[in-house]
Amino acid sequence: MNLPDWDGATSGNSSGFTTGLYYGYTLLGIMYILLLVASYVYLIMWLRRAYYNLHQVPGINPEYSDGWAAGAWFVPFLNFVRPYTIMREVWHDTQRAAWGRIVQPANVLGWWWAAFVIKLILGRITAKMGSHSDDITQEDLLPMLLDTATQLLFAALTWYVIGRVAGFEEELAARQQVQQLGQPISLPIPHKTDQSDYALEEGY
């Protein structure tokens, strides 16, 4: 952005090198936004599904409706607390349903949510600096690098948390299948057929 002909890239008044950098930078920005939106959509959909499943487990009484697992992300101020508490419920209650106790504490969730909050704060700082791109100095690079590092940390922790909860859910599903063994099998209801066209052989 500090290249002398950067501002002329859109009007074609810059060198080919600067024009290539400009359009590459723009393309990467679009890809970043699309991937960011897709990752948040996946996270919210996954959390709502996991929270909905808890409502179906006997003996487990989640504190909120499954709709809050998605809606809490979009409510100002509430989105700093409730998604974390819902994720903690999913972490704890899925283990209680599978093993009857908490096997793995939710310590990692504290780091996961701290990374999310720090990412939000740094994201707002870097967004303000981006709106004044002409005034960016080398000192401004530190918040940008910290923002990028925090986003990577949050993504890695999110991947880990989802994987662990998925493992809890697999254990729960396996135990439910074992509990169903030995129970009477529900036979399918036979379909009624019209036997008027079937002629019995003579002698029967």
LUMMI-716124 format. One record per residue (C-alpha): residue in three letters; x, z, y; residue number from 0. Coordinates in steps of 0.1 Angstrom, whole numbers, plus 5000, padded with zeros to 4 digits. Example, Ala and Ser with C-alpha at 12.3 -4.5 7.8 and 13.67 -1.06 7.14 Angstrom:
<lummars>
<lummar><rest>ala</rest><X>5123</X><Z>5078</Z><Y>4955</Y><nr>0</nr></lummar>
<lummar><rest>ser</rest><X>5137</X><Z>5071</Z><Y>4989</Y><nr>1</nr></lummar>
</lummars>
This chain:
<lummars>
<lummar><rest>met</rest><X>5000</X><Z>5000</Z><Y>5000</Y><nr>0</nr></lummar>
<lummar><rest>asn</rest><X>5030</X><Z>5004</Z><Y>5023</Y><nr>1</nr></lummar>
<lummar><rest>leu</rest><X>5040</X><Z>4968</Z><Y>5020</Y><nr>2</nr></lummar>
<lummar><rest>pro</rest><X>5040</X><Z>4951</Z><Y>5054</Y><nr>3</nr></lummar>
<lummar><rest>asp</rest><X>5016</X><Z>4923</Z><Y>5043</Y><nr>4</nr></lummar>
<lummar><rest>trp</rest><X>4993</X><Z>4944</Z><Y>5021</Y><nr>5</nr></lummar>
<lummar><rest>asp</rest><X>4964</X><Z>4942</Z><Y>5046</Y><nr>6</nr></lummar>
<lummar><rest>gly</rest><X>4966</X><Z>4904</Z><Y>5045</Y><nr>7</nr></lummar>
<lummar><rest>ala</rest><X>4961</X><Z>4902</Z><Y>5007</Y><nr>8</nr></lummar>
<lummar><rest>thr</rest><X>4923</X><Z>4898</Z><Y>5010</Y><nr>9</nr></lummar>
<lummar><rest>ser</rest><X>4925</X><Z>4870</Z><Y>5036</Y><nr>10</nr></lummar>
<lummar><rest>gly</rest><X>4954</X><Z>4851</Z><Y>5018</Y><nr>11</nr></lummar>
<lummar><rest>asn</rest><X>4979</X><Z>4859</Z><Y>5045</Y><nr>12</nr></lummar>
<lummar><rest>ser</rest><X>5003</X><Z>4878</Z><Y>5022</Y><nr>13</nr></lummar>
<lummar><rest>ser</rest><X>5030</X><Z>4867</Z><Y>4998</Y><nr>14</nr></lummar>
<lummar><rest>gly</rest><X>5021</X><Z>4858</Z><Y>4962</Y><nr>15</nr></lummar>
<lummar><rest>phe</rest><X>5038</X><Z>4890</Z><Y>4950</Y><nr>16</nr></lummar>
<lummar><rest>thr</rest><X>5017</X><Z>4912</Z><Y>4972</Y><nr>17</nr></lummar>
<lummar><rest>thr</rest><X>4985</X><Z>4893</Z><Y>4964</Y><nr>18</nr></lummar>
<lummar><rest>gly</rest><X>4992</X><Z>4898</Z><Y>4927</Y><nr>19</nr></lummar>
<lummar><rest>leu</rest><X>4998</X><Z>4935</Z><Y>4932</Y><nr>20</nr></lummar>
<lummar><rest>tyr</rest><X>4966</X><Z>4938</Z><Y>4953</Y><nr>21</nr></lummar>
<lummar><rest>tyr</rest><X>4943</X><Z>4921</Z><Y>4927</Y><nr>22</nr></lummar>
<lummar><rest>gly</rest><X>4960</X><Z>4940</Z><Y>4898</Y><nr>23</nr></lummar>
<lummar><rest>tyr</rest><X>4955</X><Z>4973</Z><Y>4917</Y><nr>24</nr></lummar>
<lummar><rest>thr</rest><X>4918</X><Z>4964</Z><Y>4923</Y><nr>25</nr></lummar>
<lummar><rest>leu</rest><X>4913</X><Z>4954</Z><Y>4886</Y><nr>26</nr></lummar>
<lummar><rest>leu</rest><X>4928</X><Z>4986</Z><Y>4874</Y><nr>27</nr></lummar>
<lummar><rest>gly</rest><X>4906</X><Z>5006</Z><Y>4898</Y><nr>28</nr></lummar>
<lummar><rest>ile</rest><X>4875</X><Z>4989</Z><Y>4884</Y><nr>29</nr></lummar>
<lummar><rest>met</rest><X>4885</X><Z>4995</Z><Y>4848</Y><nr>30</nr></lummar>
<lummar><rest>tyr</rest><X>4893</X><Z>5031</Z><Y>4856</Y><nr>31</nr></lummar>
<lummar><rest>ile</rest><X>4858</X><Z>5037</Z><Y>4871</Y><nr>32</nr></lummar>
<lummar><rest>leu</rest><X>4841</X><Z>5020</Z><Y>4841</Y><nr>33</nr></lummar>
<lummar><rest>leu</rest><X>4860</X><Z>5040</Z><Y>4816</Y><nr>34</nr></lummar>
<lummar><rest>leu</rest><X>4854</X><Z>5072</Z><Y>4835</Y><nr>35</nr></lummar>
<lummar><rest>val</rest><X>4817</X><Z>5066</Z><Y>4837</Y><nr>36</nr></lummar>
<lummar><rest>ala</rest><X>4816</X><Z>5057</Z><Y>4800</Y><nr>37</nr></lummar>
<lummar><rest>ser</rest><X>4835</X><Z>5088</Z><Y>4790</Y><nr>38</nr></lummar>
<lummar><rest>tyr</rest><X>4812</X><Z>5111</Z><Y>4809</Y><nr>39</nr></lummar>
<lummar><rest>val</rest><X>4781</X><Z>5094</Z><Y>4795</Y><nr>40</nr></lummar>
<lummar><rest>tyr</rest><X>4795</X><Z>5099</Z><Y>4760</Y><nr>41</nr></lummar>
<lummar><rest>leu</rest><X>4804</X><Z>5136</Z><Y>4766</Y><nr>42</nr></lummar>
<lummar><rest>ile</rest><X>4769</X><Z>5144</Z><Y>4781</Y><nr>43</nr></lummar>
<lummar><rest>met</rest><X>4751</X><Z>5125</Z><Y>4753</Y><nr>44</nr></lummar>
<lummar><rest>trp</rest><X>4772</X><Z>5143</Z><Y>4726</Y><nr>45</nr></lummar>
<lummar><rest>leu</rest><X>4767</X><Z>5177</Z><Y>4742</Y><nr>46</nr></lummar>
<lummar><rest>arg</rest><X>4729</X><Z>5172</Z><Y>4743</Y><nr>47</nr></lummar>
<lummar><rest>arg</rest><X>4728</X><Z>5161</Z><Y>4707</Y><nr>48</nr></lummar>
<lummar><rest>ala</rest><X>4749</X><Z>5191</Z><Y>4696</Y><nr>49</nr></lummar>
<lummar><rest>tyr</rest><X>4727</X><Z>5215</Z><Y>4716</Y><nr>50</nr></lummar>
<lummar><rest>tyr</rest><X>4695</X><Z>5199</Z><Y>4703</Y><nr>51</nr></lummar>
<lummar><rest>asn</rest><X>4708</X><Z>5204</Z><Y>4667</Y><nr>52</nr></lummar>
<lummar><rest>leu</rest><X>4712</X><Z>5241</Z><Y>4674</Y><nr>53</nr></lummar>
<lummar><rest>his</rest><X>4675</X><Z>5243</Z><Y>4682</Y><nr>54</nr></lummar>
<lummar><rest>gln</rest><X>4667</X><Z>5230</Z><Y>4647</Y><nr>55</nr></lummar>
<lummar><rest>val</rest><X>4687</X><Z>5256</Z><Y>4629</Y><nr>56</nr></lummar>
<lummar><rest>pro</rest><X>4667</X><Z>5287</Z><Y>4617</Y><nr>57</nr></lummar>
<lummar><rest>gly</rest><X>4679</X><Z>5319</Z><Y>4631</Y><nr>58</nr></lummar>
<lummar><rest>ile</rest><X>4697</X><Z>5303</Z><Y>4661</Y><nr>59</nr></lummar>
<lummar><rest>asn</rest><X>4679</X><Z>5307</Z><Y>4695</Y><nr>60</nr></lummar>
<lummar><rest>pro</rest><X>4698</X><Z>5288</Z><Y>4722</Y><nr>61</nr></lummar>
<lummar><rest>glu</rest><X>4693</X><Z>5301</Z><Y>4757</Y><nr>62</nr></lummar>
<lummar><rest>tyr</rest><X>4682</X><Z>5268</Z><Y>4774</Y><nr>63</nr></lummar>
<lummar><rest>ser</rest><X>4663</X><Z>5237</Z><Y>4764</Y><nr>64</nr></lummar>
<lummar><rest>asp</rest><X>4684</X><Z>5208</Z><Y>4752</Y><nr>65</nr></lummar>
<lummar><rest>gly</rest><X>4675</X><Z>5189</Z><Y>4784</Y><nr>66</nr></lummar>
<lummar><rest>trp</rest><X>4697</X><Z>5213</Z><Y>4803</Y><nr>67</nr></lummar>
<lummar><rest>ala</rest><X>4727</X><Z>5201</Z><Y>4783</Y><nr>68</nr></lummar>
<lummar><rest>ala</rest><X>4725</X><Z>5169</Z><Y>4802</Y><nr>69</nr></lummar>
<lummar><rest>gly</rest><X>4708</X><Z>5179</Z><Y>4834</Y><nr>70</nr></lummar>
<lummar><rest>ala</rest><X>4731</X><Z>5208</Z><Y>4843</Y><nr>71</nr></lummar>
<lummar><rest>trp</rest><X>4759</X><Z>5183</Z><Y>4850</Y><nr>72</nr></lummar>
<lummar><rest>phe</rest><X>4740</X><Z>5169</Z><Y>4880</Y><nr>73</nr></lummar>
<lummar><rest>val</rest><X>4727</X><Z>5200</Z><Y>4897</Y><nr>74</nr></lummar>
<lummar><rest>pro</rest><X>4750</X><Z>5211</Z><Y>4926</Y><nr>75</nr></lummar>
<lummar><rest>phe</rest><X>4768</X><Z>5245</Z><Y>4921</Y><nr>76</nr></lummar>
<lummar><rest>leu</rest><X>4750</X><Z>5249</Z><Y>4888</Y><nr>77</nr></lummar>
<lummar><rest>asn</rest><X>4773</X><Z>5222</Z><Y>4873</Y><nr>78</nr></lummar>
<lummar><rest>phe</rest><X>4803</X><Z>5246</Z><Y>4879</Y><nr>79</nr></lummar>
<lummar><rest>val</rest><X>4789</X><Z>5271</Z><Y>4853</Y><nr>80</nr></lummar>
<lummar><rest>arg</rest><X>4761</X><Z>5259</Z><Y>4830</Y><nr>81</nr></lummar>
<lummar><rest>pro</rest><X>4778</X><Z>5230</Z><Y>4812</Y><nr>82</nr></lummar>
<lummar><rest>tyr</rest><X>4805</X><Z>5255</Z><Y>4802</Y><nr>83</nr></lummar>
<lummar><rest>thr</rest><X>4780</X><Z>5282</Z><Y>4790</Y><nr>84</nr></lummar>
<lummar><rest>ile</rest><X>4761</X><Z>5256</Z><Y>4770</Y><nr>85</nr></lummar>
<lummar><rest>met</rest><X>4793</X><Z>5243</Z><Y>4754</Y><nr>86</nr></lummar>
<lummar><rest>arg</rest><X>4802</X><Z>5279</Z><Y>4746</Y><nr>87</nr></lummar>
<lummar><rest>glu</rest><X>4769</X><Z>5283</Z><Y>4729</Y><nr>88</nr></lummar>
<lummar><rest>val</rest><X>4774</X><Z>5252</Z><Y>4708</Y><nr>89</nr></lummar>
<lummar><rest>trp</rest><X>4809</X><Z>5264</Z><Y>4699</Y><nr>90</nr></lummar>
<lummar><rest>his</rest><X>4798</X><Z>5299</Z><Y>4688</Y><nr>91</nr></lummar>
<lummar><rest>asp</rest><X>4764</X><Z>5293</Z><Y>4673</Y><nr>92</nr></lummar>
<lummar><rest>thr</rest><X>4775</X><Z>5263</Z><Y>4652</Y><nr>93</nr></lummar>
<lummar><rest>gln</rest><X>4800</X><Z>5286</Z><Y>4636</Y><nr>94</nr></lummar>
<lummar><rest>arg</rest><X>4775</X><Z>5314</Z><Y>4632</Y><nr>95</nr></lummar>
<lummar><rest>ala</rest><X>4751</X><Z>5289</Z><Y>4615</Y><nr>96</nr></lummar>
<lummar><rest>ala</rest><X>4779</X><Z>5276</Z><Y>4592</Y><nr>97</nr></lummar>
<lummar><rest>trp</rest><X>4798</X><Z>5308</Z><Y>4583</Y><nr>98</nr></lummar>
<lummar><rest>gly</rest><X>4776</X><Z>5336</Z><Y>4596</Y><nr>99</nr></lummar>
<lummar><rest>arg</rest><X>4803</X><Z>5346</Z><Y>4620</Y><nr>100</nr></lummar>
<lummar><rest>ile</rest><X>4827</X><Z>5332</Z><Y>4646</Y><nr>101</nr></lummar>
<lummar><rest>val</rest><X>4857</X><Z>5319</Z><Y>4628</Y><nr>102</nr></lummar>
<lummar><rest>gln</rest><X>4876</X><Z>5304</Z><Y>4658</Y><nr>103</nr></lummar>
<lummar><rest>pro</rest><X>4872</X><Z>5320</Z><Y>4693</Y><nr>104</nr></lummar>
<lummar><rest>ala</rest><X>4864</X><Z>5299</Z><Y>4722</Y><nr>105</nr></lummar>
<lummar><rest>asn</rest><X>4897</X><Z>5305</Z><Y>4741</Y><nr>106</nr></lummar>
<lummar><rest>val</rest><X>4903</X><Z>5268</Z><Y>4744</Y><nr>107</nr></lummar>
<lummar><rest>leu</rest><X>4870</X><Z>5263</Z><Y>4763</Y><nr>108</nr></lummar>
<lummar><rest>gly</rest><X>4884</X><Z>5284</Z><Y>4792</Y><nr>109</nr></lummar>
<lummar><rest>trp</rest><X>4913</X><Z>5260</Z><Y>4796</Y><nr>110</nr></lummar>
<lummar><rest>trp</rest><X>4890</X><Z>5230</Z><Y>4791</Y><nr>111</nr></lummar>
<lummar><rest>trp</rest><X>4867</X><Z>5241</Z><Y>4819</Y><nr>112</nr></lummar>
<lummar><rest>ala</rest><X>4895</X><Z>5252</Z><Y>4842</Y><nr>113</nr></lummar>
<lummar><rest>ala</rest><X>4909</X><Z>5217</Z><Y>4839</Y><nr>114</nr></lummar>
<lummar><rest>phe</rest><X>4876</X><Z>5202</Z><Y>4848</Y><nr>115</nr></lummar>
<lummar><rest>val</rest><X>4871</X><Z>5224</Z><Y>4879</Y><nr>116</nr></lummar>
<lummar><rest>ile</rest><X>4907</X><Z>5217</Z><Y>4891</Y><nr>117</nr></lummar>
<lummar><rest>lys</rest><X>4901</X><Z>5180</Z><Y>4884</Y><nr>118</nr></lummar>
<lummar><rest>leu</rest><X>4870</X><Z>5181</Z><Y>4907</Y><nr>119</nr></lummar>
<lummar><rest>ile</rest><X>4889</X><Z>5198</Z><Y>4935</Y><nr>120</nr></lummar>
<lummar><rest>leu</rest><X>4919</X><Z>5175</Z><Y>4933</Y><nr>121</nr></lummar>
<lummar><rest>gly</rest><X>4897</X><Z>5145</Z><Y>4930</Y><nr>122</nr></lummar>
<lummar><rest>arg</rest><X>4880</X><Z>5153</Z><Y>4963</Y><nr>123</nr></lummar>
<lummar><rest>ile</rest><X>4914</X><Z>5157</Z><Y>4980</Y><nr>124</nr></lummar>
<lummar><rest>thr</rest><X>4928</X><Z>5124</Z><Y>4967</Y><nr>125</nr></lummar>
<lummar><rest>ala</rest><X>4895</X><Z>5107</Z><Y>4976</Y><nr>126</nr></lummar>
<lummar><rest>lys</rest><X>4899</X><Z>5117</Z><Y>5012</Y><nr>127</nr></lummar>
<lummar><rest>met</rest><X>4935</X><Z>5105</Z><Y>5012</Y><nr>128</nr></lummar>
<lummar><rest>gly</rest><X>4924</X><Z>5072</Z><Y>4997</Y><nr>129</nr></lummar>
<lummar><rest>ser</rest><X>4900</X><Z>5067</Z><Y>5026</Y><nr>130</nr></lummar>
<lummar><rest>his</rest><X>4930</X><Z>5068</Z><Y>5049</Y><nr>131</nr></lummar>
<lummar><rest>ser</rest><X>4953</X><Z>5047</Z><Y>5028</Y><nr>132</nr></lummar>
<lummar><rest>asp</rest><X>4973</X><Z>5036</Z><Y>5058</Y><nr>133</nr></lummar>
<lummar><rest>asp</rest><X>4984</X><Z>5072</Z><Y>5064</Y><nr>134</nr></lummar>
<lummar><rest>ile</rest><X>4996</X><Z>5080</Z><Y>5029</Y><nr>135</nr></lummar>
<lummar><rest>thr</rest><X>5031</X><Z>5095</Z><Y>5028</Y><nr>136</nr></lummar>
<lummar><rest>gln</rest><X>5054</X><Z>5105</Z><Y>5000</Y><nr>137</nr></lummar>
<lummar><rest>glu</rest><X>5042</X><Z>5141</Z><Y>5004</Y><nr>138</nr></lummar>
<lummar><rest>asp</rest><X>5007</X><Z>5129</Z><Y>4995</Y><nr>139</nr></lummar>
<lummar><rest>leu</rest><X>5019</X><Z>5116</Z><Y>4961</Y><nr>140</nr></lummar>
<lummar><rest>leu</rest><X>5021</X><Z>5152</Z><Y>4947</Y><nr>141</nr></lummar>
<lummar><rest>pro</rest><X>4983</X><Z>5158</Z><Y>4948</Y><nr>142</nr></lummar>
<lummar><rest>met</rest><X>4977</X><Z>5124</Z><Y>4933</Y><nr>143</nr></lummar>
<lummar><rest>leu</rest><X>5001</X><Z>5130</Z><Y>4904</Y><nr>144</nr></lummar>
<lummar><rest>leu</rest><X>4985</X><Z>5164</Z><Y>4898</Y><nr>145</nr></lummar>
<lummar><rest>asp</rest><X>4951</X><Z>5148</Z><Y>4898</Y><nr>146</nr></lummar>
<lummar><rest>thr</rest><X>4962</X><Z>5123</Z><Y>4872</Y><nr>147</nr></lummar>
<lummar><rest>ala</rest><X>4978</X><Z>5150</Z><Y>4851</Y><nr>148</nr></lummar>
<lummar><rest>thr</rest><X>4947</X><Z>5172</Z><Y>4852</Y><nr>149</nr></lummar>
<lummar><rest>gln</rest><X>4925</X><Z>5143</Z><Y>4843</Y><nr>150</nr></lummar>
<lummar><rest>leu</rest><X>4947</X><Z>5136</Z><Y>4812</Y><nr>151</nr></lummar>
<lummar><rest>leu</rest><X>4947</X><Z>5172</Z><Y>4803</Y><nr>152</nr></lummar>
<lummar><rest>phe</rest><X>4909</X><Z>5174</Z><Y>4806</Y><nr>153</nr></lummar>
<lummar><rest>ala</rest><X>4905</X><Z>5143</Z><Y>4785</Y><nr>154</nr></lummar>
<lummar><rest>ala</rest><X>4928</X><Z>5157</Z><Y>4758</Y><nr>155</nr></lummar>
<lummar><rest>leu</rest><X>4910</X><Z>5190</Z><Y>4757</Y><nr>156</nr></lummar>
<lummar><rest>thr</rest><X>4876</X><Z>5173</Z><Y>4756</Y><nr>157</nr></lummar>
<lummar><rest>trp</rest><X>4887</X><Z>5153</Z><Y>4726</Y><nr>158</nr></lummar>
<lummar><rest>tyr</rest><X>4900</X><Z>5184</Z><Y>4709</Y><nr>159</nr></lummar>
<lummar><rest>val</rest><X>4868</X><Z>5204</Z><Y>4716</Y><nr>160</nr></lummar>
<lummar><rest>ile</rest><X>4845</X><Z>5176</Z><Y>4703</Y><nr>161</nr></lummar>
<lummar><rest>gly</rest><X>4866</X><Z>5173</Z><Y>4672</Y><nr>162</nr></lummar>
<lummar><rest>arg</rest><X>4865</X><Z>5210</Z><Y>4664</Y><nr>163</nr></lummar>
<lummar><rest>val</rest><X>4827</X><Z>5213</Z><Y>4670</Y><nr>164</nr></lummar>
<lummar><rest>ala</rest><X>4822</X><Z>5182</Z><Y>4648</Y><nr>165</nr></lummar>
<lummar><rest>gly</rest><X>4842</X><Z>5200</Z><Y>4621</Y><nr>166</nr></lummar>
<lummar><rest>phe</rest><X>4819</X><Z>5230</Z><Y>4624</Y><nr>167</nr></lummar>
<lummar><rest>glu</rest><X>4789</X><Z>5208</Z><Y>4621</Y><nr>168</nr></lummar>
<lummar><rest>glu</rest><X>4802</X><Z>5191</Z><Y>4590</Y><nr>169</nr></lummar>
<lummar><rest>glu</rest><X>4807</X><Z>5226</Z><Y>4574</Y><nr>170</nr></lummar>
<lummar><rest>leu</rest><X>4772</X><Z>5235</Z><Y>4584</Y><nr>171</nr></lummar>
<lummar><rest>ala</rest><X>4758</X><Z>5203</Z><Y>4569</Y><nr>172</nr></lummar>
<lummar><rest>ala</rest><X>4777</X><Z>5208</Z><Y>4537</Y><nr>173</nr></lummar>
<lummar><rest>arg</rest><X>4765</X><Z>5244</Z><Y>4533</Y><nr>174</nr></lummar>
<lummar><rest>gln</rest><X>4729</X><Z>5233</Z><Y>4539</Y><nr>175</nr></lummar>
<lummar><rest>gln</rest><X>4732</X><Z>5207</Z><Y>4511</Y><nr>176</nr></lummar>
<lummar><rest>val</rest><X>4746</X><Z>5234</Z><Y>4488</Y><nr>177</nr></lummar>
<lummar><rest>gln</rest><X>4717</X><Z>5257</Z><Y>4496</Y><nr>178</nr></lummar>
<lummar><rest>gln</rest><X>4692</X><Z>5230</Z><Y>4488</Y><nr>179</nr></lummar>
<lummar><rest>leu</rest><X>4707</X><Z>5225</Z><Y>4453</Y><nr>180</nr></lummar>
<lummar><rest>gly</rest><X>4685</X><Z>5239</Z><Y>4425</Y><nr>181</nr></lummar>
<lummar><rest>gln</rest><X>4653</X><Z>5237</Z><Y>4446</Y><nr>182</nr></lummar>
<lummar><rest>pro</rest><X>4624</X><Z>5217</Z><Y>4432</Y><nr>183</nr></lummar>
<lummar><rest>ile</rest><X>4627</X><Z>5180</Z><Y>4438</Y><nr>184</nr></lummar>
<lummar><rest>ser</rest><X>4599</X><Z>5165</Z><Y>4459</Y><nr>185</nr></lummar>
<lummar><rest>leu</rest><X>4588</X><Z>5135</Z><Y>4439</Y><nr>186</nr></lummar>
<lummar><rest>pro</rest><X>4575</X><Z>5105</Z><Y>4458</Y><nr>187</nr></lummar>
<lummar><rest>ile</rest><X>4537</X><Z>5100</Z><Y>4457</Y><nr>188</nr></lummar>
<lummar><rest>pro</rest><X>4530</X><Z>5070</Z><Y>4435</Y><nr>189</nr></lummar>
<lummar><rest>his</rest><X>4513</X><Z>5041</Z><Y>4451</Y><nr>190</nr></lummar>
<lummar><rest>lys</rest><X>4479</X><Z>5032</Z><Y>4439</Y><nr>191</nr></lummar>
<lummar><rest>thr</rest><X>4477</X><Z>4998</Z><Y>4424</Y><nr>192</nr></lummar>
<lummar><rest>asp</rest><X>4448</X><Z>4976</Z><Y>4416</Y><nr>193</nr></lummar>
<lummar><rest>gln</rest><X>4448</X><Z>4971</Z><Y>4379</Y><nr>194</nr></lummar>
<lummar><rest>ser</rest><X>4416</X><Z>4950</Z><Y>4377</Y><nr>195</nr></lummar>
<lummar><rest>asp</rest><X>4437</X><Z>4919</Z><Y>4369</Y><nr>196</nr></lummar>
<lummar><rest>tyr</rest><X>4455</X><Z>4936</Z><Y>4340</Y><nr>197</nr></lummar>
<lummar><rest>ala</rest><X>4437</X><Z>4928</Z><Y>4307</Y><nr>198</nr></lummar>
<lummar><rest>leu</rest><X>4442</X><Z>4952</Z><Y>4278</Y><nr>199</nr></lummar>
<lummar><rest>glu</rest><X>4453</X><Z>4937</Z><Y>4246</Y><nr>200</nr></lummar>
<lummar><rest>glu</rest><X>4427</X><Z>4936</Z><Y>4219</Y><nr>201</nr></lummar>
<lummar><rest>gly</rest><X>4428</X><Z>4967</Z><Y>4198</Y><nr>202</nr></lummar>
<lummar><rest>tyr</rest><X>4437</X><Z>4992</Z><Y>4226</Y><nr>203</nr></lummar>
</lummars>
